[in-house]
Amino acid sequence: MTSTRLTTPPVPEENDQMANRVMRKVAIRLIPFLGLAYFLNYIDRTNISFAKLTMSEDLGLTETMYGLASGLFFVGYILLEVPSNLALHKFGARRWIARILVSWGLIAALMAFVPNATWLNIARVALGIAEAGFFPGIMLYLTFWFPRAVRVRLVGVFMVALPLSSALGAPISAAIIQYWHGLFGLEGWRVMFLVEGIPTVLLGFAAWFYLTDRPRQAKWLTNEERTWLDRRMTAEHAETADVGHASARSSLRNPTVWLLGLTYFGIGYGLFAISFFLPTIVAGFAEQFDTTFSIAQNGLIVAVPFLIASAAMILWTRRSDRLKERMWHVIAPVALATVSVPIAMYMNTPFLTMVVISITAVGIFSALPVFWYLPTTFLTGAGAAAGIALVNTIGASAGLLAPYMTGWLLDATGSSKAGLWVVGAFMAMAVALLLVLRTRLVQVEEQRTTT
C-alpha cells in the first residue's frame, strides 16, 4: 500500500528517558551556539540591503548595480559549497566551522573600507568564498547529533535564527547607520559593516574550543549518554546507507538530489528577493503612498514580517514532528507564499502591504526547516556531505539571480510589482517539484521502514 505522507519513526519507548535527557543536553549545548553563528551569518550577508539606503549615493550605485553586488556574493559561494562540505566531513566540524567564521567575519568587517563599486563587488565575491559551506556544513553536523524523530523540531529552533537575524538585524543595522554616522570618521553604512563583522571573528575563535565533532568525543555527556547517542546515530546512518547513498559520487549523480536543489532554488528565490529588497520596498512607500519613514523606522517596519515568521517557524516544525509528517509541511507553506507574494504590491495601504508580505515570510520560513529534513532521508556519510552541499549550491544560485533580476526590473519598470510576480513564478515551480518529489521520497521511506 502506498503511504500518503513522509513519516519518521518515533523514539522507542524504552529509550524515552535516556533520549529526552541526552537530546536536552545536546540541544542546550549546540543549538544556541550554532543559532548565534547563523544569526551573524545572515546579518553579514544581507546587511548590504540597509547599507544601500545611503551607500548607493556614496558609491554611485543604480538599482541594477546594487542587485549585482548583492548577487555576486553567491559566485564564490556556489563554486565552493561542495568542496567545503567535503572538507568539513574530512577534517571535522570544529576546525572547519571555526575557519569559516573567522574568514568571513574579517571580510565582512573590511567591507567598511571599500572605495567604489568595483571593490564592493570584489568584497562580495570574497565574502561568498569565505562563507561557502557554512550552512550545509551545519545541516550535516546536526545529522551527527540529532535522530530523525526529533530533527525537524530542533533544526527549526536552530533555523529561527534566520528570520530573527532580519527581525533584529534590520532595526540594529538601520540604527547604526542613522545614529553612528561619523563614528571613527566613517559614514554610517561603513560603521555598520565594521561593527557587525567583528563579533563573527570572535565567535570563530570560540568555536575552535567549544564545538565537538562527534558524540563519542563529547566529554560533556556521561559515558552512558555518549554510548547511547553514538550507537543510535551509527544505527541510523547505517540504515540510511542501506536504502540511499553514502558516497559523494552517487549522491552527486542522483536525480532526486538535483530535484531537491531546483526546489530549493524556487524557495530561495523568494527568500533572497525579500531579504535584499524589503527595505527598498518600504522606502518606496514614500512615492507609492506619500508616506515617509526614517532609516530607523524603516528597520523597525522591515522587522515585523520576520518576527511573525520566527514564531510561525517554531510552531510549524513542532507540528511536523508531532504528526511525523514532512512533505505537506513543506508543500503547504510554499504554496501559501506562492499565492501571496505577487499581490503584495497591489494593496492600497502600507499596512495591508506589510500584512501580505508577512504572510509570504511565514510561508517561506516555515517551509525551510522541514525541507532540510528531506535530503537526510536517503543521504548519509560523504554522500550527505556532497548531496546537502549540492542542494544548497543550486538553491544559493537563486541568490545570484534574484537580487540582480529584482533590481533590473525595478530600474526598468520603476515598480516592485514585476519583480514580485517573478518571485511568485519561481515559487510556483518549487510547489510543482515538491509534488513530484513527494512520490520519490515516500518510496524511500517505505523501503527503509520495511528493510
VOKE-823109 format. One record per residue (C-alpha): residue number from 1; residue in one letter; x, y, z. Coordinates in steps of 0.25 Angstrom, whole numbers, padded with zeros to 4 digits, always signed. Example, Ala and Ser with C-alpha at 12.3 -4.5 7.8 and 13.67 -1.06 7.14 Angstrom:
2
+-------+-------+-------+-------+-------+
| tormi | torke |    c1 |    c2 |    c3 |
+-------+-------+-------+-------+-------+
|     1 |     A | +0049 | -0018 | +0031 |
|     2 |     S | +0055 | -0004 | +0029 |
+-------+-------+-------+-------+-------+
This chain:
451
+-------+-------+-------+-------+-------+
| tormi | torke |    c1 |    c2 |    c3 |
+-------+-------+-------+-------+-------+
|     1 |     M | +0000 | +0000 | +0000 |
|     2 |     T | +0005 | +0014 | -0004 |
|     3 |     S | +0007 | +0023 | +0008 |
|     4 |     T | +0001 | +0037 | +0007 |
|     5 |     R | +0012 | +0044 | +0015 |
|     6 |     L | +0026 | +0044 | +0018 |
|     7 |     T | +0028 | +0040 | +0033 |
|     8 |     T | +0038 | +0037 | +0043 |
|     9 |     P | +0039 | +0026 | +0053 |
|    10 |     P | +0037 | +0030 | +0068 |
|    11 |     V | +0048 | +0028 | +0078 |
|    12 |     P | +0046 | +0014 | +0084 |
|    13 |     E | +0038 | +0015 | +0097 |
|    14 |     E | +0048 | +0008 | +0105 |
|    15 |     N | +0059 | +0019 | +0102 |
|    16 |     D | +0050 | +0031 | +0105 |
|    17 |     Q | +0056 | +0035 | +0118 |
|    18 |     M | +0070 | +0034 | +0112 |
|    19 |     A | +0066 | +0040 | +0099 |
|    20 |     N | +0060 | +0052 | +0106 |
|    21 |     R | +0072 | +0054 | +0115 |
|    22 |     V | +0082 | +0053 | +0104 |
|    23 |     M | +0074 | +0062 | +0094 |
|    24 |     R | +0072 | +0072 | +0104 |
|    25 |     K | +0087 | +0073 | +0107 |
|    26 |     V | +0091 | +0073 | +0093 |
|    27 |     A | +0081 | +0083 | +0089 |
|    28 |     I | +0085 | +0093 | +0100 |
|    29 |     R | +0100 | +0091 | +0097 |
|    30 |     L | +0099 | +0092 | +0082 |
|    31 |     I | +0087 | +0100 | +0077 |
|    32 |     P | +0089 | +0113 | +0084 |
|    33 |     F | +0103 | +0114 | +0079 |
|    34 |     L | +0100 | +0110 | +0065 |
|    35 |     G | +0088 | +0118 | +0065 |
|    36 |     L | +0096 | +0131 | +0068 |
|    37 |     A | +0106 | +0127 | +0057 |
|    38 |     Y | +0095 | +0126 | +0047 |
|    39 |     F | +0089 | +0139 | +0052 |
|    40 |     L | +0102 | +0146 | +0050 |
|    41 |     N | +0103 | +0139 | +0036 |
|    42 |     Y | +0091 | +0145 | +0031 |
|    43 |     I | +0093 | +0159 | +0036 |
|    44 |     D | +0107 | +0159 | +0030 |
|    45 |     R | +0101 | +0154 | +0017 |
|    46 |     T | +0089 | +0163 | +0016 |
|    47 |     N | +0092 | +0176 | +0023 |
|    48 |     I | +0096 | +0182 | +0010 |
|    49 |     S | +0081 | +0183 | +0008 |
|    50 |     F | +0081 | +0194 | +0019 |
|    51 |     A | +0095 | +0200 | +0015 |
|    52 |     K | +0089 | +0202 | +0001 |
|    53 |     L | +0080 | +0213 | +0006 |
|    54 |     T | +0092 | +0222 | +0007 |
|    55 |     M | +0103 | +0215 | +0001 |
|    56 |     S | +0097 | +0215 | -0013 |
|    57 |     E | +0099 | +0230 | -0013 |
|    58 |     D | +0113 | +0230 | -0007 |
|    59 |     L | +0117 | +0219 | -0017 |
|    60 |     G | +0109 | +0223 | -0029 |
|    61 |     L | +0100 | +0211 | -0030 |
|    62 |     T | +0088 | +0209 | -0038 |
|    63 |     E | +0078 | +0198 | -0034 |
|    64 |     T | +0084 | +0189 | -0044 |
|    65 |     M | +0098 | +0191 | -0039 |
|    66 |     Y | +0093 | +0189 | -0025 |
|    67 |     G | +0086 | +0176 | -0029 |
|    68 |     L | +0099 | +0171 | -0036 |
|    69 |     A | +0107 | +0174 | -0024 |
|    70 |     S | +0097 | +0167 | -0015 |
|    71 |     G | +0097 | +0155 | -0024 |
|    72 |     L | +0112 | +0154 | -0026 |
|    73 |     F | +0113 | +0148 | -0012 |
|    74 |     F | +0107 | +0135 | -0018 |
|    75 |     V | +0118 | +0133 | -0029 |
|    76 |     G | +0129 | +0128 | -0019 |
|    77 |     Y | +0119 | +0122 | -0010 |
|    78 |     I | +0113 | +0113 | -0021 |
|    79 |     L | +0127 | +0109 | -0026 |
|    80 |     L | +0132 | +0104 | -0013 |
|    81 |     E | +0120 | +0099 | -0006 |
|    82 |     V | +0122 | +0084 | -0009 |
|    83 |     P | +0137 | +0084 | -0007 |
|    84 |     S | +0135 | +0092 | +0006 |
|    85 |     N | +0125 | +0082 | +0012 |
|    86 |     L | +0134 | +0070 | +0008 |
|    87 |     A | +0146 | +0077 | +0015 |
|    88 |     L | +0137 | +0078 | +0028 |
|    89 |     H | +0134 | +0063 | +0027 |
|    90 |     K | +0148 | +0060 | +0026 |
|    91 |     F | +0155 | +0070 | +0035 |
|    92 |     G | +0143 | +0071 | +0046 |
|    93 |     A | +0133 | +0082 | +0048 |
|    94 |     R | +0140 | +0089 | +0060 |
|    95 |     R | +0152 | +0093 | +0051 |
|    96 |     W | +0145 | +0096 | +0038 |
|    97 |     I | +0133 | +0104 | +0045 |
|    98 |     A | +0144 | +0112 | +0052 |
|    99 |     R | +0151 | +0115 | +0040 |
|   100 |     I | +0139 | +0119 | +0032 |
|   101 |     L | +0134 | +0128 | +0043 |
|   102 |     V | +0148 | +0135 | +0045 |
|   103 |     S | +0150 | +0137 | +0030 |
|   104 |     W | +0136 | +0143 | +0027 |
|   105 |     G | +0136 | +0152 | +0039 |
|   106 |     L | +0149 | +0158 | +0035 |
|   107 |     I | +0144 | +0161 | +0021 |
|   108 |     A | +0130 | +0166 | +0026 |
|   109 |     A | +0137 | +0176 | +0034 |
|   110 |     L | +0147 | +0180 | +0023 |
|   111 |     M | +0135 | +0184 | +0014 |
|   112 |     A | +0135 | +0197 | +0023 |
|   113 |     F | +0146 | +0202 | +0014 |
|   114 |     V | +0142 | +0199 | +0000 |
|   115 |     P | +0145 | +0212 | -0008 |
|   116 |     N | +0136 | +0209 | -0020 |
|   117 |     A | +0126 | +0199 | -0027 |
|   118 |     T | +0137 | +0191 | -0033 |
|   119 |     W | +0143 | +0188 | -0019 |
|   120 |     L | +0129 | +0186 | -0013 |
|   121 |     N | +0127 | +0175 | -0024 |
|   122 |     I | +0141 | +0168 | -0021 |
|   123 |     A | +0138 | +0169 | -0006 |
|   124 |     R | +0124 | +0162 | -0008 |
|   125 |     V | +0131 | +0151 | -0016 |
|   126 |     A | +0141 | +0149 | -0005 |
|   127 |     L | +0130 | +0148 | +0005 |
|   128 |     G | +0123 | +0137 | -0002 |
|   129 |     I | +0136 | +0129 | -0003 |
|   130 |     A | +0139 | +0131 | +0012 |
|   131 |     E | +0124 | +0127 | +0015 |
|   132 |     A | +0124 | +0115 | +0006 |
|   133 |     G | +0120 | +0102 | +0013 |
|   134 |     F | +0115 | +0108 | +0026 |
|   135 |     F | +0100 | +0106 | +0025 |
|   136 |     P | +0101 | +0092 | +0018 |
|   137 |     G | +0112 | +0089 | +0028 |
|   138 |     I | +0103 | +0092 | +0040 |
|   139 |     M | +0092 | +0083 | +0033 |
|   140 |     L | +0102 | +0072 | +0032 |
|   141 |     Y | +0107 | +0074 | +0046 |
|   142 |     L | +0093 | +0073 | +0052 |
|   143 |     T | +0091 | +0059 | +0046 |
|   144 |     F | +0103 | +0055 | +0054 |
|   145 |     W | +0095 | +0058 | +0067 |
|   146 |     F | +0080 | +0058 | +0065 |
|   147 |     P | +0072 | +0046 | +0062 |
|   148 |     R | +0062 | +0047 | +0051 |
|   149 |     A | +0050 | +0046 | +0060 |
|   150 |     V | +0053 | +0060 | +0067 |
|   151 |     R | +0062 | +0066 | +0056 |
|   152 |     V | +0052 | +0075 | +0049 |
|   153 |     R | +0047 | +0082 | +0062 |
|   154 |     L | +0062 | +0084 | +0067 |
|   155 |     V | +0066 | +0089 | +0053 |
|   156 |     G | +0054 | +0098 | +0053 |
|   157 |     V | +0059 | +0104 | +0067 |
|   158 |     F | +0073 | +0106 | +0060 |
|   159 |     M | +0068 | +0112 | +0048 |
|   160 |     V | +0059 | +0122 | +0055 |
|   161 |     A | +0072 | +0130 | +0055 |
|   162 |     L | +0069 | +0133 | +0040 |
|   163 |     P | +0057 | +0141 | +0042 |
|   164 |     L | +0062 | +0147 | +0055 |
|   165 |     S | +0074 | +0152 | +0048 |
|   166 |     S | +0066 | +0160 | +0039 |
|   167 |     A | +0056 | +0164 | +0050 |
|   168 |     L | +0066 | +0168 | +0060 |
|   169 |     G | +0077 | +0171 | +0050 |
|   170 |     A | +0068 | +0181 | +0042 |
|   171 |     P | +0066 | +0191 | +0053 |
|   172 |     I | +0080 | +0189 | +0058 |
|   173 |     S | +0086 | +0192 | +0045 |
|   174 |     A | +0077 | +0203 | +0042 |
|   175 |     A | +0080 | +0210 | +0056 |
|   176 |     I | +0095 | +0208 | +0054 |
|   177 |     I | +0094 | +0215 | +0040 |
|   178 |     Q | +0086 | +0226 | +0045 |
|   179 |     Y | +0092 | +0229 | +0059 |
|   180 |     W | +0106 | +0225 | +0058 |
|   181 |     H | +0109 | +0232 | +0045 |
|   182 |     G | +0123 | +0239 | +0047 |
|   183 |     L | +0128 | +0229 | +0057 |
|   184 |     F | +0143 | +0227 | +0054 |
|   185 |     G | +0141 | +0237 | +0044 |
|   186 |     L | +0133 | +0227 | +0035 |
|   187 |     E | +0119 | +0228 | +0028 |
|   188 |     G | +0108 | +0221 | +0036 |
|   189 |     W | +0108 | +0209 | +0026 |
|   190 |     R | +0123 | +0207 | +0027 |
|   191 |     V | +0122 | +0207 | +0043 |
|   192 |     M | +0111 | +0196 | +0041 |
|   193 |     F | +0119 | +0187 | +0033 |
|   194 |     L | +0131 | +0189 | +0043 |
|   195 |     V | +0123 | +0187 | +0056 |
|   196 |     E | +0115 | +0175 | +0050 |
|   197 |     G | +0127 | +0167 | +0045 |
|   198 |     I | +0135 | +0167 | +0058 |
|   199 |     P | +0126 | +0158 | +0066 |
|   200 |     T | +0127 | +0147 | +0056 |
|   201 |     V | +0142 | +0147 | +0057 |
|   202 |     L | +0141 | +0145 | +0072 |
|   203 |     L | +0131 | +0134 | +0071 |
|   204 |     G | +0140 | +0127 | +0061 |
|   205 |     F | +0151 | +0127 | +0071 |
|   206 |     A | +0141 | +0122 | +0082 |
|   207 |     A | +0136 | +0111 | +0072 |
|   208 |     W | +0150 | +0104 | +0072 |
|   209 |     F | +0149 | +0101 | +0087 |
|   210 |     Y | +0134 | +0100 | +0089 |
|   211 |     L | +0129 | +0090 | +0078 |
|   212 |     T | +0131 | +0075 | +0078 |
|   213 |     D | +0132 | +0067 | +0065 |
|   214 |     R | +0124 | +0054 | +0068 |
|   215 |     P | +0116 | +0049 | +0080 |
|   216 |     R | +0127 | +0039 | +0084 |
|   217 |     Q | +0136 | +0051 | +0087 |
|   218 |     A | +0126 | +0059 | +0096 |
|   219 |     K | +0133 | +0059 | +0109 |
|   220 |     W | +0121 | +0068 | +0114 |
|   221 |     L | +0112 | +0055 | +0113 |
|   222 |     T | +0113 | +0043 | +0123 |
|   223 |     N | +0119 | +0030 | +0118 |
|   224 |     E | +0105 | +0024 | +0117 |
|   225 |     E | +0100 | +0036 | +0109 |
|   226 |     R | +0111 | +0036 | +0099 |
|   227 |     T | +0110 | +0021 | +0097 |
|   228 |     W | +0095 | +0022 | +0095 |
|   229 |     L | +0095 | +0034 | +0085 |
|   230 |     D | +0107 | +0029 | +0077 |
|   231 |     R | +0100 | +0015 | +0075 |
|   232 |     R | +0087 | +0022 | +0072 |
|   233 |     M | +0093 | +0031 | +0061 |
|   234 |     T | +0102 | +0020 | +0056 |
|   235 |     A | +0090 | +0011 | +0054 |
|   236 |     E | +0082 | +0022 | +0047 |
|   237 |     H | +0093 | +0025 | +0037 |
|   238 |     A | +0095 | +0010 | +0034 |
|   239 |     E | +0080 | +0009 | +0032 |
|   240 |     T | +0080 | +0021 | +0022 |
|   241 |     A | +0092 | +0015 | +0015 |
|   242 |     D | +0084 | +0002 | +0012 |
|   243 |     V | +0074 | +0010 | +0005 |
|   244 |     G | +0081 | +0022 | +0000 |
|   245 |     H | +0094 | +0028 | -0004 |
|   246 |     A | +0107 | +0028 | +0005 |
|   247 |     S | +0117 | +0032 | -0006 |
|   248 |     A | +0119 | +0046 | -0011 |
|   249 |     R | +0119 | +0041 | -0025 |
|   250 |     S | +0106 | +0034 | -0025 |
|   251 |     S | +0100 | +0046 | -0017 |
|   252 |     L | +0104 | +0056 | -0028 |
|   253 |     R | +0098 | +0047 | -0039 |
|   254 |     N | +0085 | +0045 | -0032 |
|   255 |     P | +0073 | +0051 | -0039 |
|   256 |     T | +0066 | +0053 | -0026 |
|   257 |     V | +0077 | +0062 | -0021 |
|   258 |     W | +0076 | +0071 | -0033 |
|   259 |     L | +0061 | +0072 | -0032 |
|   260 |     L | +0063 | +0076 | -0017 |
|   261 |     G | +0073 | +0086 | -0022 |
|   262 |     L | +0063 | +0092 | -0032 |
|   263 |     T | +0052 | +0092 | -0022 |
|   264 |     Y | +0061 | +0100 | -0012 |
|   265 |     F | +0065 | +0110 | -0024 |
|   266 |     G | +0050 | +0113 | -0025 |
|   267 |     I | +0048 | +0115 | -0010 |
|   268 |     G | +0062 | +0122 | -0009 |
|   269 |     Y | +0058 | +0132 | -0020 |
|   270 |     G | +0046 | +0137 | -0011 |
|   271 |     L | +0055 | +0137 | +0001 |
|   272 |     F | +0066 | +0145 | -0005 |
|   273 |     A | +0057 | +0155 | -0012 |
|   274 |     I | +0050 | +0159 | +0000 |
|   275 |     S | +0063 | +0159 | +0009 |
|   276 |     F | +0071 | +0168 | -0001 |
|   277 |     F | +0059 | +0177 | -0005 |
|   278 |     L | +0049 | +0179 | +0006 |
|   279 |     P | +0056 | +0191 | +0012 |
|   280 |     T | +0055 | +0197 | -0003 |
|   281 |     I | +0040 | +0193 | -0004 |
|   282 |     V | +0037 | +0200 | +0010 |
|   283 |     A | +0045 | +0212 | +0005 |
|   284 |     G | +0037 | +0212 | -0007 |
|   285 |     F | +0024 | +0215 | +0001 |
|   286 |     A | +0028 | +0230 | +0001 |
|   287 |     E | +0025 | +0230 | -0014 |
|   288 |     Q | +0014 | +0220 | -0014 |
|   289 |     F | +0006 | +0224 | -0002 |
|   290 |     D | +0012 | +0238 | +0001 |
|   291 |     T | +0017 | +0233 | +0014 |
|   292 |     T | +0032 | +0235 | +0018 |
|   293 |     F | +0040 | +0227 | +0029 |
|   294 |     S | +0054 | +0230 | +0034 |
|   295 |     I | +0064 | +0219 | +0033 |
|   296 |     A | +0062 | +0215 | +0047 |
|   297 |     Q | +0047 | +0214 | +0045 |
|   298 |     N | +0049 | +0206 | +0032 |
|   299 |     G | +0057 | +0196 | +0040 |
|   300 |     L | +0046 | +0194 | +0050 |
|   301 |     I | +0036 | +0192 | +0039 |
|   302 |     V | +0044 | +0182 | +0032 |
|   303 |     A | +0046 | +0174 | +0045 |
|   304 |     V | +0031 | +0171 | +0046 |
|   305 |     P | +0029 | +0160 | +0036 |
|   306 |     F | +0042 | +0153 | +0041 |
|   307 |     L | +0037 | +0154 | +0055 |
|   308 |     I | +0024 | +0147 | +0051 |
|   309 |     A | +0031 | +0137 | +0043 |
|   310 |     S | +0040 | +0133 | +0054 |
|   311 |     A | +0028 | +0129 | +0063 |
|   312 |     A | +0022 | +0122 | +0051 |
|   313 |     M | +0034 | +0114 | +0048 |
|   314 |     I | +0035 | +0109 | +0063 |
|   315 |     L | +0020 | +0105 | +0063 |
|   316 |     W | +0020 | +0099 | +0049 |
|   317 |     T | +0033 | +0090 | +0052 |
|   318 |     R | +0027 | +0085 | +0065 |
|   319 |     R | +0014 | +0081 | +0058 |
|   320 |     S | +0022 | +0074 | +0047 |
|   321 |     D | +0030 | +0066 | +0058 |
|   322 |     R | +0017 | +0063 | +0066 |
|   323 |     L | +0010 | +0058 | +0054 |
|   324 |     K | +0022 | +0051 | +0048 |
|   325 |     E | +0019 | +0057 | +0034 |
|   326 |     R | +0029 | +0064 | +0025 |
|   327 |     M | +0024 | +0066 | +0011 |
|   328 |     W | +0011 | +0074 | +0013 |
|   329 |     H | +0018 | +0082 | +0023 |
|   330 |     V | +0027 | +0087 | +0012 |
|   331 |     I | +0017 | +0088 | +0001 |
|   332 |     A | +0006 | +0096 | +0009 |
|   333 |     P | +0015 | +0108 | +0013 |
|   334 |     V | +0022 | +0109 | +0000 |
|   335 |     A | +0008 | +0109 | -0007 |
|   336 |     L | +0004 | +0120 | +0003 |
|   337 |     A | +0016 | +0128 | -0001 |
|   338 |     T | +0014 | +0126 | -0016 |
|   339 |     V | +0000 | +0131 | -0015 |
|   340 |     S | +0002 | +0143 | -0006 |
|   341 |     V | +0015 | +0149 | -0011 |
|   342 |     P | +0011 | +0155 | -0025 |
|   343 |     I | -0001 | +0162 | -0019 |
|   344 |     A | +0007 | +0170 | -0008 |
|   345 |     M | +0009 | +0182 | -0017 |
|   346 |     Y | -0006 | +0183 | -0021 |
|   347 |     M | -0010 | +0186 | -0007 |
|   348 |     N | -0015 | +0201 | -0005 |
|   349 |     T | -0008 | +0204 | +0009 |
|   350 |     P | +0005 | +0201 | +0015 |
|   351 |     F | -0001 | +0193 | +0026 |
|   352 |     L | -0008 | +0183 | +0016 |
|   353 |     T | +0005 | +0182 | +0008 |
|   354 |     M | +0012 | +0178 | +0020 |
|   355 |     V | +0001 | +0168 | +0024 |
|   356 |     V | +0003 | +0161 | +0011 |
|   357 |     I | +0018 | +0161 | +0012 |
|   358 |     S | +0017 | +0156 | +0026 |
|   359 |     I | +0009 | +0144 | +0020 |
|   360 |     T | +0019 | +0142 | +0010 |
|   361 |     A | +0030 | +0142 | +0020 |
|   362 |     V | +0022 | +0132 | +0029 |
|   363 |     G | +0021 | +0122 | +0017 |
|   364 |     I | +0036 | +0123 | +0013 |
|   365 |     F | +0042 | +0122 | +0027 |
|   366 |     S | +0032 | +0111 | +0031 |
|   367 |     A | +0036 | +0102 | +0020 |
|   368 |     L | +0051 | +0103 | +0021 |
|   369 |     P | +0054 | +0094 | +0034 |
|   370 |     V | +0045 | +0083 | +0029 |
|   371 |     F | +0051 | +0084 | +0015 |
|   372 |     W | +0065 | +0081 | +0020 |
|   373 |     Y | +0060 | +0068 | +0027 |
|   374 |     L | +0057 | +0063 | +0013 |
|   375 |     P | +0071 | +0060 | +0008 |
|   376 |     T | +0075 | +0053 | +0020 |
|   377 |     T | +0065 | +0042 | +0018 |
|   378 |     F | +0073 | +0036 | +0007 |
|   379 |     L | +0087 | +0042 | +0009 |
|   380 |     T | +0098 | +0039 | +0019 |
|   381 |     G | +0113 | +0040 | +0021 |
|   382 |     A | +0121 | +0046 | +0010 |
|   383 |     G | +0108 | +0045 | +0001 |
|   384 |     A | +0101 | +0054 | +0011 |
|   385 |     A | +0113 | +0064 | +0011 |
|   386 |     A | +0113 | +0065 | -0004 |
|   387 |     G | +0097 | +0064 | -0006 |
|   388 |     I | +0093 | +0074 | +0004 |
|   389 |     A | +0104 | +0084 | -0001 |
|   390 |     L | +0099 | +0082 | -0016 |
|   391 |     V | +0085 | +0084 | -0012 |
|   392 |     N | +0089 | +0097 | -0005 |
|   393 |     T | +0098 | +0101 | -0016 |
|   394 |     I | +0087 | +0100 | -0026 |
|   395 |     G | +0078 | +0108 | -0017 |
|   396 |     A | +0088 | +0118 | -0014 |
|   397 |     S | +0089 | +0121 | -0029 |
|   398 |     A | +0076 | +0128 | -0027 |
|   399 |     G | +0083 | +0138 | -0018 |
|   400 |     L | +0091 | +0141 | -0030 |
|   401 |     L | +0079 | +0143 | -0039 |
|   402 |     A | +0068 | +0149 | -0030 |
|   403 |     P | +0075 | +0162 | -0026 |
|   404 |     Y | +0080 | +0165 | -0040 |
|   405 |     M | +0067 | +0162 | -0046 |
|   406 |     T | +0059 | +0169 | -0036 |
|   407 |     G | +0068 | +0181 | -0037 |
|   408 |     W | +0068 | +0181 | -0052 |
|   409 |     L | +0053 | +0180 | -0052 |
|   410 |     L | +0052 | +0192 | -0042 |
|   411 |     D | +0061 | +0200 | -0051 |
|   412 |     A | +0053 | +0196 | -0064 |
|   413 |     T | +0039 | +0198 | -0059 |
|   414 |     G | +0040 | +0207 | -0047 |
|   415 |     S | +0032 | +0198 | -0038 |
|   416 |     S | +0034 | +0185 | -0030 |
|   417 |     K | +0022 | +0178 | -0036 |
|   418 |     A | +0029 | +0172 | -0047 |
|   419 |     G | +0040 | +0166 | -0038 |
|   420 |     L | +0030 | +0160 | -0029 |
|   421 |     W | +0022 | +0153 | -0040 |
|   422 |     V | +0035 | +0147 | -0044 |
|   423 |     V | +0037 | +0142 | -0029 |
|   424 |     G | +0023 | +0136 | -0030 |
|   425 |     A | +0026 | +0129 | -0043 |
|   426 |     F | +0039 | +0122 | -0037 |
|   427 |     M | +0032 | +0118 | -0024 |
|   428 |     A | +0021 | +0112 | -0032 |
|   429 |     M | +0032 | +0104 | -0039 |
|   430 |     A | +0036 | +0099 | -0025 |
|   431 |     V | +0022 | +0095 | -0022 |
|   432 |     A | +0021 | +0086 | -0035 |
|   433 |     L | +0035 | +0080 | -0032 |
|   434 |     L | +0031 | +0077 | -0018 |
|   435 |     L | +0019 | +0069 | -0023 |
|   436 |     V | +0028 | +0061 | -0032 |
|   437 |     L | +0038 | +0059 | -0020 |
|   438 |     R | +0027 | +0054 | -0011 |
|   439 |     T | +0025 | +0041 | -0018 |
|   440 |     R | +0040 | +0039 | -0019 |
|   441 |     L | +0043 | +0041 | -0004 |
|   442 |     V | +0031 | +0033 | +0001 |
|   443 |     Q | +0036 | +0021 | -0007 |
|   444 |     V | +0050 | +0023 | +0000 |
|   445 |     E | +0043 | +0024 | +0014 |
|   446 |     E | +0035 | +0011 | +0011 |
|   447 |     Q | +0047 | +0004 | +0007 |
|   448 |     R | +0054 | +0008 | +0020 |
|   449 |     T | +0043 | +0004 | +0029 |
|   450 |     T | +0041 | -0010 | +0022 |
|   451 |     T | +0056 | -0013 | +0022 |
+-------+-------+-------+-------+-------+
